[in-house]
Amino acid sequence: MSELKEKCAVMAVYSKTQPAARLTYFGLSALQHRGQESSGIVSGDGEGFISHHGAGLVAQVYTEDDLQRLEGHMAIGHNRYATSGGKHDRHMQPVHRGDDVISLAHNGNLPSTTALKEFLKNKKLLKRGSNDSEMMTDAIRYYIYQGKSVSEAIKSAWPLFTGAFSCVLLNHKGLYAFRDKHGIRPLSLGKIKDGYVIASETCAFDMIGAKLVRDIKPGELVRIDKNGLKSWQIEEPDLKLEVFEFIYFARPDSILAGKLVNEVRRQLGVELAHEQPVQADVVIPVPDSAIPAALGYANTLGIEFDHGLIKNRYIHRTFIEPTQEMRNRAVQMKLNPLPEHLAGKSVVLIDDSIVRGTTTQQIVKMLKSAGAREVHIRVSSPPVKYPDFYGIDTPDQAQLLASKMSVKQMQDHIVADSLGFLSYEGMIKAIGLPEDKLCTACFSGNYPIDLLERAGEVHHIEQPLSQMNDNKVTV
């Protein structure tokens, strides 16, 4: 409901006795929240690859026959959320060029592909319409065809990858995982009794009975094969984990950089309550990502917590076009207010972020139509002022409400009785990691990886990060 979308999830399994594709399938199911447009698995038995992919949710893409056909003791998988436009079957992952040399799945984004394009063009390997993940695959394949091992090929192609990448790769002999030196997108290593698993989030390990070993380090390359696990540190690590993983993207039962996401979100709500208290009758969350923050907020102020909005959990991305009337009612299709819990009450609505503001505006209208006397919006993150270039599908900066309005103007726009955001400093405190270990670009405009030719898309706003409300309602 925050109008921000993560682009994808990756999963990989190496198992000596268990069907790797089946474990990958269950892992992808746990990672469904990271991408709902398509899913794919490529498996290997040491001889060749078998692939299957399709548009839709994990449960829609695979049948029992598909999983039985995906034989082998190794597999990689991918859930995709693409940017707007294009056909649904374009650029599905894992990338598999058909020659069974390698298959690659990528979470992240390269804001600049100039170096990659020039390299592939000079080698006469640039394919028209290729995206960043496909070009990364082709660059690695080039070095393999030059006689390098897979690990040496990845090392050779690495300087061409200008951006954020958490990748898994399959070849005939084993699995590989590698992560950019800033580790902007998460990637973790788990252990099963007869092998290893790698996933974007640790919640995938819980699904298949794997135990978390550690995060793949920023700048690290890992190989898993019959001889076990081997690691190389390709670049000096300089962690800048995307802060929105804690605020919105990751599942609350995942562990990121040693932090349980659910506890971080609850603490975001605690800090929000200290900074932006309200005298009200009830605190309600925008489900589901704002629930822990709402609990932290309500408990801190001693206000009743309730579920005033019920989410239709079976509304997902669909390729069946709705009518125009249904498109206009998109929020009502996903959320339904409970008048019995709202009528005559002063309500604090907790959300994780405000992007364009259109969804928030519609929710305020719904709550007041359901009888709420007052609707006070409290947001468990600072105002989103800058676009992302590292793997989040954000609108351009001109569409970000906080990039062109003050907090008071935003409040008037969404027709709320008051509006309050968590400060930048409060966010860092709640997460519990040093500021220099986080990528806060959407709030601060500080991009840890050079945007190069896309830098012109960012307009820097001269406002303090700790912008607070002049309309705060105090207890």
ABEGO torsion letter per residue (X at the ends): XAGBBBABBBBBBBBAABBAAAAAAAAAAAAAAABAABBBBBBBAGABBBBBBBBEBAAAABBAAAAAABBEABBBBBBBBBBBEEBAABGBOBBBAGAGABBBBBBEBBABAAAAAAAAAAAGABBBGBBAAAAAAAAAAAAAAAGBBAAAAAAAAAAABBEBBBBBBBBAAEBBBBBBAAGABBBBBBBBAAEBBBBABAAAAAAAGBBBABBBBBGBBBBBBAAEBBBBBABBBBBBBBAAAAAAABBAABBBGGBBAAAAAAAAAAAAAAABBBBBABBBBBOAAAAAAAAAAAAAAGBBBBBABBBBAABBBBABBBBAAAAAAAAAAABBBBAAAABGBBBBBBBABBBAGAAAAAAAAAAAAAGBABBBBBBABBBBABBBAAGBBBBBAAABAAAABBAAAAAAAAGBABBBBBBAAAAAAAAGBBAAABBAAAAAGBBABBAEAAAAABBBBBBBAABBBAABBBX
